[in-house]
Structure formats: structure tokens, C-alpha cells
């Protein structure tokens, strides 16, 4: 047994030696094959490498261009640039050092690539199934000028081969020179000279350390860190650059601190005024990256041809109107304004004006107020009334507009007492007139009846993204919701009002219609589809009809306000916040929605003389809407078959009573009144007004709503007005007026 075992072991060793020999042979041939393939690949991809000048200009014909819907060029990456090639000797050492420190610290010692970056790429491919970046200066130069910027394995292989060849063909100084002249620095700026002239108004050789550090940080995310984009992300990026320069010994910590302080206080000079619709264009650039997932490199110099939804004829007019009207409001301490025009049927954005003057950087003109959160004031009350109509209330339902205390839930200020815009209370108000005149007290009462969460849910479904009805959000805002208690954006308001215009269908905003490459290959195509139904056509019609009814708002706005567009049927709502920090006007037809905001970027108070319908946003809204509708057929909202007109009592909203005044009102079938209002009570041949309201929010047993009604009657009606003082037996046992039944 021992002999056989030994013989078997010898045989096994022999077979292993043979196998190893074969594997070695195969590996040798595979290595030879790999070497041959590598040499062939190197020879193939190394053919006709361009000269340094060609590397810099290789992508000049591949500019990304953004057009309006009719083909008008709004923006071209290279079209308006003084794109001057500068020698490395004319580029400050600080800019060279900052670039190397943040992009490729081993640039002068590597062979054109970082082995660690490729190991990371291999790891990401194997473990995560994706190709990531991580390229050094030479690789970025190759990617920007010679090959595409797509993240694929073949592209990374090409990038590696070409980077090695470029590193062998050119000196490190030549490569750095080409890189600094070729890399995108945000907006239409390619190369350090163009960027320096655009942002700082000086030649690159005149830049100081702070300016060099800022520029060096831009190539990683030119759209994100662009100092003219409306945000200040460039500060954190510049801080990273300076920290790396300190770590690598280029500068001291004291120099870094001084430079960072300078960056935080910088005011930028934008000389590139040839861009059209700048706020819109910059927003589209972000959408290309964040929504359509193109890379920064593709957006900056990937040859994209972008057709947008913008109508430049409307945009030009809107820009002129906003600029002119804001200038007129200087005495009202109004520093800025924004407007949006959308196609109500598709959600396509036809115009976006983000500020009075995008290029007025001293006053944060590049800040896009059209997409910034601001307090909406009363501008979103229609959403609450839409919920009320869904729950059975009607435009003829009566609510008492009288001074009323509400529990706030705040231990420090337990009572919340809203007041109307004019400081008055107006007694019984049917909901048509409560909404038309934007009365605050009735709105708060109706919100208490229909529920804060339900209203927030409806607003969220209609496009008000900041109204997500989480328990925390509902508790945080309380009954102030309909008076501007929770912020929103002008873009979201336009989306929400588009629901009313579009008979209850929400169309989310669309900015981009098509994206192609420079050869015409379609990379993205919008296919607008009907959005979700979030409101019934009947409720949408009721809201629209109230908001177009000039008679319903005459008490507050008068008969000849800026809310009237002569010869056109237009629904419109305004809003003004407490202390007059924000002023809004949003209006629509079945085809167009126009929204306007005015205020100050720093949220400072406007002059208290600002008055909705007379000054502020309303004149701007009127002039933009008038331009949009010029030459177009009048387009009133279409009445659904399930909406009927009924003659009702003008005071309390039931069926006509005796010889009391009447009017016509629209109702959804099944909600129309079937009897005289219960507020009318008769005794001994006399008619009395027994006005009763329940209090659904007080928890201490008091009916503060009824207390408010009783106090109002005493303040405004003498004993001679006997109708308001019914006999005791017409009241409930407590001696007060009994609660009104709700629908």
C-alpha cells in the first residue's frame, strides 16, 4: 500500500508539472498576443496625433447650442467668446499650481495617467457594473479634444492609450498649456483667458491668488461651480483648492485664509451679454445634467444641439416689461421681479424671466427668483376653495366675515386672529365673493372646516412641491396656510394654476423638446402626454369662473383694476404677504398661464403703499398677458354639462326669498340649493336673520365663531335693524344662535 501510494504521488506531481507547463505556454502565447494587440492598438490610436494648436481647437466646431422653439439661437458655448490662446508663460504660477494641486498632484512625475484611477475604474466595473471617472490632466485633455466624454470602457481604453502617447509626444509644460487653454470654465468660457475676462474683467496674467484658486476649481463641475449661476458653490470648491495648495506646499495657511476671505466678498463681471434668455438657458443647462443625465463635459463642449420650449418673442417682451415696470417701482422699495409664461395644455415653458437684469451682478441679478421659494400670501387660496367645492360647499355657500379668534396651538401666542387686506370685516359673504375679494377671515374659516392636510394634499398633487402633507409640515403651518404660511416657487404656482386652466389635468413643466448631437442623431425627444387628473372639470370650472368674475372682486379691487384684460376672458388671483415682502399675480386662460412675482432678493419689506390690482405684480402680469393674447380669439373656460346655473338669494345663498335681491350662480349638479336659506326665520309676520356658525377648531367648549358674529352684530347694527336681533325663542337654549349645518 505504501509503494502504490508513493507511485501515485509521483504520477500526480508529474501531471501537475505537465499542466503547469501547458499553462505557462498558453500564458506566454497570450502575453505575446496581448503585446501584439497593445502595439497594434497603440499604433492605431496614435496615428496622426494633432499638434498642440490642433488639440486646443479640435472641439471648436462641437459647440453646445441652445435654441428657442423656432430655431433662434439663445446660447452657444463658443459663439461669443474672445477665445485667445495664451502661452504658459503668460499664465500665473499660482493658477498652474492650483490646477495641478486639485486635478493631478503627480502630473509632472506620472506617465500621462494615474494607475490608481484605473484600478478604481476596474473595481467599479467589476463590483458596481459602472464606469467612473478619475482622470488626470493629460487624460482630461485627451477626452476634451480627441474623443468623446461618454463613460464607457472602450472610451477609457482609448483615453489611456492616447494619454500615454500625448505624454511621450509633448512636454509636461506643453500639455499643461494646452489643458489650461482647452478646459471648460463654466458658461460659454473655454480656456483660462476667456474665463478670466468674463468673471474678472481682466487678462489671465493679472489674476491674484484668490482668482486663480477660484478658476482652478471650476473644471470639475463648470455648471455647478460657475460663479454666475446664481449659487455660491464655488466658495466651497475654492476652499478645497486652497487647502490642497497648502498641503502640497505651494502657499502658506495665512495666504490661503486671506484668499478665501477675498473669494467670499467677490463681485463678478459678466461681459458675455450676448446670451439670450439667460435665466432660462442656465436652468436648461442644469436640467440637461440633473434631469437628462448628460455629463458636464457633454453640456459644456459635447456638441449638443438643444431645442427648448422657449418662445423668444414672448421672452423678449416679458424681459422688457419686467425691467421697465420694476424701474417704475423704485419709490416703492421694489428691487426685483420675475415672470413665467407656460402653455397650459402641455406645460411647456414659453418664457422665464428670473430677475430684472441677469447681468446686474452687483444686485444678484443672476439669482433666479422664478425658482426660489417665497411666501405666496393669498395667491394659493383657490386650492383651498377647490377642496371645499369637492366636499359639497358651493360658490353660494355663506361664511361670516367677522373678527374671529382661532386657537393657534402656540403656547406663547395661543390666539390667532387674522385680519382682511383692508382691515375691515364685511359680514355674510358667499364663497364667490370671499374668494374674488380674497378675504382672509373667510379663507381661514373654510380651511378649518375642510382640513389643513386635505388642502396641502391637493396643492401637492397640483404641483406645489413644498406642500408635501407630512404630519410635521401640517403641524408646522397651521391655519396660516391660506395666507402664505408655507413657501413655494413661482414655477410651482404656474404649474398649479395650469391645473385650473386645463380642466383638472396637471401638466408638469417642460423646458426641453429635443437634444441631438452635432450630426443630428437624436439623443432625447420629449413626448408630451396628458398628465394625471388631480381635480374634476366641474370644480376647475367653478374656480376659473370666480377668478374671471370682475364683479366678484370689485369690493376689494374696484371695477377697473389691472386684473382686467380688455376684450379677453381671463381668470386671475393676486397675493401679498404680511409686511409686504412678496407680491404675486397669477392668471390664465385655457391656453396660457402667466405668473409674476415682485419683491426683494434679501426679503426686505416693500413700501406699504403696494396694492394688489394697482401696483406691484399686477401691472406686469396684465401687460405680459395682454401681449400673449394679442390677436388671439377670446377663450372663456368651457362649462361642463354637470354644472348648472341656478337663481339664488343674493344675501344668504338659498333659493329666492320673498322680494330679497337675487343673482345667478353656478353649481355642480346635486349641490344646488333646494330650499330657502335657514338663516331666514319668521315670527309674527316679521323676518329675522338667525345667523349661526359652528366652531370646529376650539377645544375649550367655547364657540368663538358665534361670539365673533354676535360682537359684529352689536358693532355694526343698532336696535333699529331688528332683523339682526331675533327673539329668544328663535335662538338655541343657550341664548346664542345655533350652529349652521355643513354640507
C-alpha positions in Angstrom: 0.0 0.0 0.0 2.9 2.4 0.8 4.6 1.7 -2.6 1.4 2.3 -4.5 0.7 5.5 -2.6 4.2 6.8 -3.4 3.9 5.9 -7.1 0.6 7.7 -7.2 2.1 10.8 -5.6 4.9 10.8 -8.2 2.3 10.4 -11.0 0.2 13.2 -9.6 3.3 15.5 -9.4 4.1 14.7 -12.9 0.7 15.5 -14.2 0.8 18.9 -12.3 4.2 19.7 -14.0 2.7 18.9 -17.4 -0.4 21.1 -16.7 1.8 23.9 -15.4 4.0 23.7 -18.4 0.9 23.9 -20.7 -0.5 26.8 -18.8 2.8 28.6 -18.9 2.9 28.0 -22.7 -0.6 29.4 -23.1 0.2 32.3 -20.9 3.3 33.0 -22.9 1.4 33.0 -26.2 -1.4 35.1 -24.6 1.2 37.6 -23.4 2.7 37.7 -26.9 -0.8 38.2 -28.3 -1.6 40.9 -25.7 1.7 42.7 -26.5 0.9 42.5 -30.3 -2.7 43.7 -29.7 -1.4 46.5 -27.4 1.2 47.5 -30.0 -1.4 47.5 -32.8 -3.8 49.5 -30.7 -1.1 52.0 -29.8 -0.1 52.3 -33.4 -3.8 52.6 -34.5 -4.8 55.2 -31.9 -1.5 57.1 -32.2 -1.9 57.8 -35.9 -2.0 61.5 -36.8 -1.9 62.9 -33.3 -2.6 66.6 -33.7 -0.1 69.3 -32.9 -0.6 71.4 -29.7 -2.6 74.0 -31.7 -4.9 71.4 -33.1 -5.5 69.9 -29.7 -6.7 73.3 -28.5 -9.1 73.9 -31.4 -10.2 70.3 -32.0 -13.6 70.8 -30.5 -14.3 74.3 -31.7 -16.9 73.0 -34.2 -18.5 70.9 -31.5 -20.1 73.7 -29.5 -23.2 73.1 -27.5 -26.0 75.3 -28.7 -29.4 76.0 -27.1 -32.3 77.2 -29.3 -35.8 78.5 -28.7 -38.7 76.5 -30.2 -38.5 78.4 -33.5 -34.7 77.9 -34.0 -33.5 81.2 -32.7 -30.0 80.7 -31.1 -30.1 81.5 -27.4 -26.7 80.4 -26.4 -23.6 79.0 -27.9 -20.6 77.7 -25.9 -18.1 79.4 -28.2 -20.1 81.8 -30.3 -19.4 85.0 -28.4 -16.1 84.3 -26.8 -12.8 86.1 -27.2 -11.2 82.6 -27.3 -7.5 83.5 -27.2 -4.7 81.0 -26.9 -2.2 82.1 -24.2 1.2 80.8 -23.6 2.1 79.1 -20.3 4.5 81.9 -19.5 1.5 84.3 -19.5 -0.5 82.1 -17.1 0.2 82.9 -13.4 2.2 80.3 -11.5 -0.5 80.3 -8.8 -3.1 79.2 -11.4 -0.7 76.5 -12.7 0.0 75.3 -9.2 -3.7 75.4 -8.1 -4.7 73.4 -11.2 -2.1 70.7 -10.6 -2.8 70.5 -6.8 -6.6 70.0 -7.3 -6.6 68.0 -10.6 -3.4 65.9 -10.8 -0.8 66.4 -8.0 1.6 63.9 -9.6 1.3 65.5 -13.1 5.0 66.2 -13.5 6.1 62.7 -12.5 3.4 60.4 -14.0 3.3 58.9 -17.5 0.1 60.7 -18.5 -2.3 58.7 -16.3 -2.8 57.6 -12.7 -2.6 53.8 -12.2 -4.7 54.2 -9.0 -7.5 55.8 -11.0 -7.6 52.9 -13.4 -7.6 50.4 -10.6 -10.6 52.2 -9.2 -12.3 52.1 -12.6 -11.7 48.3 -12.8 -13.1 47.9 -9.3 -16.3 49.9 -10.2 -16.8 47.9 -13.3 -16.4 44.5 -11.5 -18.3 45.4 -8.3 -20.8 48.0 -9.4 -21.1 47.5 -13.1 -20.4 51.1 -14.0 -17.6 53.1 -15.5 -16.5 56.1 -13.4 -14.1 59.0 -13.9 -10.9 59.9 -12.1 -8.8 61.3 -15.0 -5.7 63.4 -14.6 -4.7 66.5 -16.6 -3.4 64.6 -19.6 -6.4 62.3 -19.8 -8.8 65.2 -19.4 -7.0 67.0 -22.3 -7.4 63.9 -24.5 -11.1 63.5 -23.5 -11.9 67.1 -24.2 -10.3 67.3 -27.6 -9.8 63.9 -29.2 -12.5 61.5 -28.1 -16.0 61.6 -26.6 -16.7 62.2 -22.9 -19.0 59.2 -22.5 -18.3 56.9 -19.6 -17.6 53.5 -21.3 -14.8 51.0 -21.1 -13.7 51.4 -24.8 -13.5 55.2 -24.2 -11.4 54.7 -21.1 -9.0 52.4 -23.1 -8.7 55.0 -25.9 -8.2 57.7 -23.3 -5.3 55.7 -21.7 -3.6 54.9 -24.9 -3.8 58.5 -26.2 -2.8 59.9 -22.8 0.4 57.9 -22.9 1.1 58.9 -26.4 0.5 62.6 -25.7 2.7 62.3 -22.7 5.5 60.9 -24.9 4.9 63.3 -27.7 4.7 66.6 -25.8 6.5 68.1 -22.8 4.6 68.5 -19.5 4.6 72.2 -20.0 3.1 71.9 -23.4 0.4 69.6 -22.0 -0.4 71.9 -19.2 -0.6 74.8 -21.6 -3.0 73.0 -23.9 -5.1 71.9 -20.9 -5.4 75.4 -19.5 -6.5 76.7 -22.9 -9.0 74.0 -23.6 -10.8 73.1 -20.4 -14.4 74.5 -19.9 -14.7 77.0 -17.1 -18.4 77.4 -17.0 -21.0 79.0 -19.2 -19.5 79.8 -22.6 -16.0 80.1 -21.3 -13.3 77.8 -22.7 -9.8 78.3 -21.5 -8.4 80.5 -18.7 -8.2 83.7 -20.7 -11.9 83.7 -21.7 -12.9 82.8 -18.1 -10.7 85.5 -16.7 -12.1 88.1 -18.9 -15.7 87.0 -18.3 -15.6 86.7 -14.5 -13.0 89.3 -13.5 -12.8 91.7 -16.5 -9.0 91.3 -16.8 -6.4 89.2 -18.6 -5.3 86.0 -17.0 -1.8 87.2 -16.3 -3.3 89.9 -14.0 -5.1 87.4 -11.7 -4.2 87.2 -8.0 -4.1 84.0 -5.8 -7.8 84.1 -4.9 -8.9 84.5 -8.5 -6.5 81.7 -9.6 -7.9 79.3 -6.9 -11.5 80.0 -8.0 -10.7 79.3 -11.7 -8.8 76.2 -10.8 -11.8 74.7 -9.1 -14.2 75.2 -12.0 -13.3 72.4 -14.4 -14.6 69.6 -12.1 -18.1 70.9 -12.4 -18.3 74.0 -14.6 -22.1 74.3 -14.5 -22.2 73.7 -10.7 -19.4 76.0 -9.7 -20.0 78.7 -12.2 -20.0 81.9 -10.1 -22.6 83.4 -12.4 -25.1 80.5 -12.0 -26.9 82.1 -9.1 -25.5 79.9 -6.3 -22.2 80.1 -4.3 -21.0 76.6 -4.5 -17.7 78.0 -5.9 -16.8 79.1 -2.4 -16.5 75.6 -1.0 -14.7 74.4 -4.1 -12.2 77.2 -3.9 -11.6 76.4 -0.3 -10.8 72.8 -1.3 -8.3 74.1 -3.9 -6.6 76.4 -1.4 -6.4 73.6 1.2 -4.7 71.3 -1.3 -2.2 74.1 -2.3 -1.3 74.4 1.4 -0.9 70.6 1.8 1.3 70.5 -1.3 3.5 73.4 -0.1 2.6 75.9 -2.8 1.2 78.5 -0.3 1.0 79.2 3.4 -2.1 78.8 5.5 -2.1 82.6 6.0 -2.2 83.1 2.3 -5.0 80.6 2.0 -7.1 82.3 4.6 -6.6 85.7 3.0 -7.5 84.4 -0.4 -10.7 82.7 0.9 -11.8 85.9 2.5 -11.4 87.7 -0.8 -13.4 85.0 -2.7 -16.3 85.3 -0.2 -16.5 89.0 -1.0 -16.1 88.8 -4.8 -18.3 90.7 -7.2 -18.1 89.2 -10.7 -18.0 91.0 -14.0 -20.1 89.2 -16.7 -19.1 90.6 -20.1 -21.0 88.0 -22.0 -24.2 89.9 -22.6 -24.9 88.2 -25.9 -26.7 85.3 -24.3 -30.5 85.4 -24.8 -32.9 84.4 -22.0 -30.1 83.9 -19.6 -32.0 82.6 -16.6 -33.9 80.2 -18.8 -30.7 79.0 -20.5 -28.9 78.4 -17.3 -31.9 76.5 -15.9 -31.9 74.3 -19.1 -28.2 73.6 -18.6 -28.9 72.3 -15.1 -31.8 70.2 -16.4 -29.5 68.6 -19.1 -27.3 67.4 -16.3 -29.7 66.7 -13.4 -32.8 65.5 -15.4 -31.5 64.1 -18.7 -28.2 62.9 -17.1 -25.7 64.4 -19.6 -22.3 65.0 -18.2 -20.8 68.4 -17.5 -18.3 67.9 -20.4 -21.2 67.0 -22.8 -23.1 70.1 -21.8 -20.1 72.4 -22.0 -18.5 71.2 -25.2 -20.1 68.0 -26.3 -21.7 69.4 -29.5 -25.3 69.1 -28.1 -28.0 70.9 -30.1 -30.8 71.6 -27.7 -34.2 72.8 -28.9 -36.2 74.3 -26.0 -39.8 75.2 -25.3 -39.0 79.0 -25.1 -40.8 81.4 -27.4 -38.2 84.2 -27.7 -40.7 86.7 -29.0 -42.6 86.3 -25.7 -39.4 86.2 -23.7 -38.1 89.5 -25.1 -41.3 91.2 -24.4 -41.5 89.8 -20.9 -37.9 90.9 -20.1 -38.7 94.4 -21.3 -41.9 94.6 -19.3 -40.3 93.3 -16.1 -37.3 95.6 -16.4 -39.4 98.7 -17.2 -42.0 98.1 -14.5 -39.5 97.4 -11.8 -37.8 100.6 -12.6 -41.1 102.4 -12.0 -41.3 100.8 -8.5 -38.1 102.3 -7.1 -40.1 104.6 -4.8 -41.9 101.5 -3.5 -38.7 99.8 -2.5 -39.2 97.0 -5.0 -35.8 95.8 -6.3 -36.7 92.7 -8.3 -39.3 90.8 -10.3 -39.8 87.5 -12.1 -42.3 86.1 -14.6 -43.1 82.8 -16.2 -45.4 82.1 -19.2 -46.5 78.5 -19.9 -48.6 76.6 -22.3 -51.5 75.4 -20.1 -52.3 72.4 -22.3 -48.8 71.0 -22.5 -46.8 72.5 -19.5 -44.2 73.9 -22.0 -42.5 76.9 -20.6 -42.7 79.7 -23.2 -40.8 82.4 -21.1 -38.9 82.6 -17.9 -37.6 85.9 -16.5 -35.7 85.3 -13.3 -34.8 88.9 -12.4 -34.9 92.4 -13.6 -31.5 92.2 -15.1 -29.4 89.0 -15.2 -26.2 90.9 -15.8 -26.6 93.2 -12.9 -24.4 91.0 -10.7 -23.9 93.8 -8.1 -27.6 93.3 -7.2 -27.6 89.5 -7.6 -29.2 89.8 -11.0 -28.1 86.2 -11.9 -30.2 84.9 -9.0 -33.3 83.1 -10.5 -36.2 84.3 -8.4 -38.6 82.3 -10.6 -37.5 79.1 -9.0 -36.8 80.4 -5.5 -39.1 79.7 -2.5 -41.0 82.7 -1.4 -44.2 83.2 0.7 -47.2 83.1 -1.5 -49.6 85.3 0.5 -53.2 84.7 -0.6 -52.2 83.6 -4.1 -53.0 79.9 -3.3 -56.4 80.3 -1.7 -58.1 78.9 -4.8 -56.6 75.5 -3.9 -58.4 75.5 -0.6 -61.7 76.6 -2.2 -61.3 73.8 -4.7 -61.2 71.3 -1.8 -64.2 73.0 -0.3 -66.2 72.5 -3.5 -65.1 68.9 -3.6 -66.6 68.5 -0.1 -70.0 69.9 -1.1 -69.6 73.6 -0.4 -70.6 75.8 -3.3 -69.9 79.3 -4.6 -73.2 80.3 -3.0 -72.3 78.9 0.5 -72.2 81.6 3.2 -69.4 82.3 5.6 -69.4 85.1 8.1 -66.5 87.6 7.6 -66.3 88.9 11.1 -63.4 89.3 13.5 -62.8 85.8 14.9 -60.2 84.3 17.3 -58.7 80.9 16.5 -56.6 78.7 18.8 -53.1 78.7 17.3 -51.5 75.8 19.2 -48.6 78.1 20.1 -48.3 78.3 24.0 -46.7 81.8 23.6 -49.4 83.1 21.3 -52.4 80.9 21.9 -54.8 83.0 19.9 -54.6 83.6 16.1 -56.8 86.5 14.8 -56.5 87.0 11.1 -57.4 90.3 9.5 -58.5 91.2 6.0 -56.4 93.1 3.5 -58.5 96.3 4.0 -58.6 95.8 7.8 -62.4 95.6 7.8 -64.9 92.8 8.2 -67.9 92.5 5.9 -70.5 90.2 7.5 -72.1 87.4 5.5 -70.1 86.5 2.4 -70.9 83.9 -0.2 -67.8 82.0 -1.2 -67.7 83.5 -4.7 -67.2 86.9 -3.2 -65.0 85.7 -0.4 -62.5 84.2 -3.0 -63.0 87.0 -5.5 -62.1 89.7 -3.0 -59.5 87.5 -1.3 -61.0 87.9 2.2 -58.7 86.4 4.8 -61.1 85.6 7.6 -63.5 83.5 5.5 -60.5 81.7 4.0 -59.2 80.7 7.4 -62.7 79.6 8.5 -63.1 77.5 5.4 -59.6 75.9 5.9 -60.6 75.0 9.4 -63.7 73.3 8.0 -62.2 71.3 5.1 -58.9 70.4 6.8 -55.3 71.6 6.5 -53.9 68.2 5.5 -56.5 67.8 2.7 -55.7 71.2 1.3 -51.9 70.6 1.4 -52.5 67.2 -0.3 -54.5 68.9 -3.1 -51.8 71.5 -3.5 -49.1 68.9 -3.6 -50.9 66.9 -6.3 -51.3 70.1 -8.3 -47.6 70.8 -8.3 -46.8 72.7 -5.1 -43.8 70.6 -4.1 -43.3 72.3 -0.7 -46.8 71.4 0.4 -46.0 67.7 0.9 -48.6 66.9 3.6 -46.4 65.1 6.1 -47.5 65.3 9.8 -44.6 67.6 10.6 -45.5 70.0 7.7 -49.2 70.1 8.6 -48.5 70.9 12.2 -45.8 73.4 11.3 -48.0 75.6 9.1 -51.4 75.5 10.8 -54.3 77.8 9.7 -52.0 80.4 8.2 -51.5 78.1 5.2 -54.0 80.0 3.0 -52.4 83.4 4.0 -48.9 82.4 2.8 -47.8 80.3 5.7 -45.7 77.9 3.6 -43.3 78.9 0.9 -43.5 77.9 -2.8 -41.9 78.9 -6.1 -43.3 80.9 -9.0 -42.7 77.9 -11.2 -44.8 75.7 -8.9 -47.6 78.2 -8.8 -47.7 78.4 -12.6 -47.9 74.6 -12.6 -50.8 74.5 -10.1 -52.8 77.2 -11.9 -52.3 75.2 -15.1 -54.5 72.6 -13.5 -57.4 75.0 -13.3 -56.7 76.1 -16.8 -56.5 72.6 -18.1 -59.8 71.4 -16.6 -58.2 69.5 -13.8 -55.2 67.9 -15.6 -51.7 68.6 -14.3 -49.1 69.2 -16.9 -45.6 69.3 -15.3 -43.3 72.0 -16.7 -41.3 71.1 -19.8 -38.3 73.1 -20.9 -36.6 70.8 -23.4 -38.2 69.5 -26.6 -35.2 67.7 -28.3 -31.5 67.1 -27.9 -29.3 65.9 -30.8 -25.6 65.5 -31.3 -23.7 67.6 -33.8 -24.5 65.1 -36.5 -28.3 65.2 -36.0 -28.6 62.0 -34.1 -31.5 62.3 -31.6 -30.3 61.8 -28.0 -33.6 62.9 -26.4 -37.0 63.7 -27.6 -39.9 65.0 -25.5 -43.2 63.3 -25.9 -45.8 65.4 -24.1 -48.6 63.2 -22.8 -51.7 64.1 -20.8 -50.8 64.3 -17.1 -52.7 62.9 -14.2 -56.2 64.2 -13.3 -55.9 65.9 -9.9 -59.2 67.9 -10.0 -62.6 67.4 -11.6 -63.5 69.6 -14.6 -66.5 70.8 -12.6 -64.5 72.1 -9.7 -61.9 73.6 -12.1 -64.6 75.5 -13.9 -66.1 76.9 -10.7 -62.7 78.2 -9.6 -62.0 79.6 -13.0 -65.3 81.3 -13.3 -65.0 83.0 -9.9 -61.5 84.2 -10.8 -62.6 85.8 -14.1 -65.7 87.4 -12.5 -64.8 91.1 -12.2 -68.0 91.8 -10.3 -66.9 89.2 -7.6 -63.8 91.2 -6.8 -65.0 94.8 -7.2 -65.4 95.4 -3.5 -61.6 95.0 -3.0 -60.1 95.8 -6.4 -62.6 98.2 -7.9 -64.1 97.8 -11.4 -61.1 98.9 -13.4 -58.1 97.2 -11.9 -55.0 95.7 -13.7 -56.7 92.3 -13.3 -58.9 93.2 -16.3 -57.6 92.4 -19.8 -59.9 94.4 -22.1 -61.7 92.2 -24.6 -60.4 88.9 -23.1 -61.8 86.4 -20.6 -59.0 85.8 -18.1 -59.0 84.2 -14.6 -56.5 85.8 -12.2 -55.6 85.8 -8.5 -53.2 88.0 -6.5 -51.3 87.6 -3.3 -49.4 89.8 -0.9 -47.6 88.7 2.2 -47.6 90.2 5.7 -45.4 93.3 5.8 -45.5 93.3 2.0 -42.3 91.3 1.3 -43.8 89.5 -1.7 -46.5 90.4 -4.2 -47.9 88.0 -6.8 -50.3 87.9 -9.7 -51.1 84.5 -11.4 -53.7 84.3 -14.2 -54.7 82.1 -17.0 -56.9 81.2 -20.0 -57.4 77.6 -21.2 -54.3 78.1 -23.3 -51.8 80.2 -21.3 -50.7 80.7 -17.7 -48.8 83.9 -16.7 -47.3 84.3 -13.3 -45.5 87.3 -11.8 -43.7 87.9 -8.5 -42.1 91.2 -7.3 -40.1 91.8 -4.1 -36.5 92.0 -3.0 -33.9 89.2 -3.1 -32.9 90.0 0.5 -36.6 89.6 1.6 -36.7 93.2 2.8 -40.1 95.0 3.2 -41.6 96.9 0.3 -43.4 100.2 0.6 -46.7 99.6 2.4 -48.4 101.5 -0.5 -48.0 98.5 -2.7 -51.6 97.4 -3.6 -52.6 94.3 -5.5 -54.5 95.2 -8.6 -53.0 98.6 -8.7 -49.2 98.3 -8.3 -46.5 95.7 -8.0 -47.0 92.4 -9.8 -50.5 93.1 -11.4 -49.4 95.7 -14.0 -46.6 93.4 -15.1 -48.9 90.5 -15.3 -51.5 92.5 -17.3 -49.0 93.7 -19.8 -47.4 90.2 -20.4 -50.8 88.5 -20.6 -52.1 91.2 -23.0 -49.1 90.6 -25.3 -49.6 86.8 -25.2 -53.3 87.1 -26.1 -52.9 89.8 -28.7 -54.6 88.8 -31.9 -55.9 85.6 -30.4 -59.6 84.6 -30.2 -61.2 85.1 -26.8 -61.3 81.8 -24.9 -63.5 81.5 -21.9 -63.5 78.3 -19.9 -65.8 75.6 -21.1 -68.7 74.8 -18.8 -69.1 71.1 -18.1 -72.5 69.5 -18.6 -72.7 68.7 -14.9 -72.5 72.4 -14.0 -75.9 74.2 -13.9 -76.9 77.8 -13.4 -79.5 78.5 -10.6 -81.1 81.7 -9.4 -80.4 82.2 -5.7 -80.8 84.7 -2.9 -78.1 87.4 -3.0 -77.6 87.6 0.8 -77.7 84.1 2.2 -77.5 82.0 -0.9 -80.5 79.7 -0.7 -83.4 79.7 -3.1 -85.0 83.2 -3.6 -86.8 84.5 -0.6 -89.8 86.9 -0.9 -88.6 90.1 -2.6 -85.0 89.9 -1.5 -82.4 90.6 -4.3 -81.3 87.6 -6.3 -78.5 86.6 -8.6 -77.4 83.7 -10.8 -74.8 81.2 -9.6 -73.2 78.0 -11.0 -73.5 74.7 -9.1 -72.3 71.2 -9.6 -75.4 69.1 -10.1 -76.6 67.7 -6.7 -75.1 70.7 -4.7 -77.6 73.4 -5.8 -79.9 74.7 -3.0 -83.3 73.1 -2.7 -84.8 75.4 -0.1 -84.6 78.9 1.3 -81.6 79.6 3.5 -82.2 78.6 7.1 -80.8 82.0 8.1 -84.2 83.4 7.3 -86.7 82.9 10.2 -90.2 84.3 10.5 -92.2 85.2 13.6 -95.3 87.4 13.9 -95.1 88.4 10.3 -91.5 89.6 10.6 -88.4 88.2 9.0 -85.3 87.8 11.2 -81.7 86.8 10.4 -80.7 83.9 12.6 -77.0 83.7 11.7 -75.3 80.7 13.1 -71.8 79.2 12.6 -70.2 76.2 14.2 -66.6 76.4 15.6 -64.7 73.2 14.5 -61.3 74.2 15.9 -61.9 75.4 19.5 -61.4 72.6 22.1 -62.4 74.5 25.3 -66.1 74.4 24.8 -66.4 77.9 23.5 -67.9 78.8 20.2 -65.6 81.7 19.3 -67.1 81.9 15.8 -70.5 82.6 17.2 -69.0 85.1 19.6 -67.4 86.9 16.7 -70.8 87.0 14.9 -72.6 88.4 18.0 -69.9 91.0 18.5 -70.1 92.1 14.9 -73.9 92.5 15.0 -73.6 94.7 18.1 -70.8 96.8 16.5 -72.5 97.3 13.1 -76.3 97.2 13.7 -78.4 99.2 16.0 -81.6 98.0 17.6 -83.5 99.6 14.7 -82.1 96.9 12.5 -84.4 94.4 14.2 -83.7 91.7 11.6 -80.3 91.0 13.3 -81.9 90.7 16.7 -84.2 87.7 16.6 -86.5 86.8 19.6 -85.0 84.4 22.1 -87.3 81.6 21.1 -85.7 81.6 17.6 -82.3 81.0 19.3 -81.0 77.8 20.9 -81.4 77.2 24.6 -78.2 78.9 25.5 -79.5 82.2 24.1 -77.0 82.2 21.2 -77.6 81.4 17.6 -77.4 77.7 16.7 -74.7 76.3 14.5 -75.1 76.2 10.8 -75.3 72.7 9.4 -72.4 72.0 7.0 -72.9 70.3 3.6 
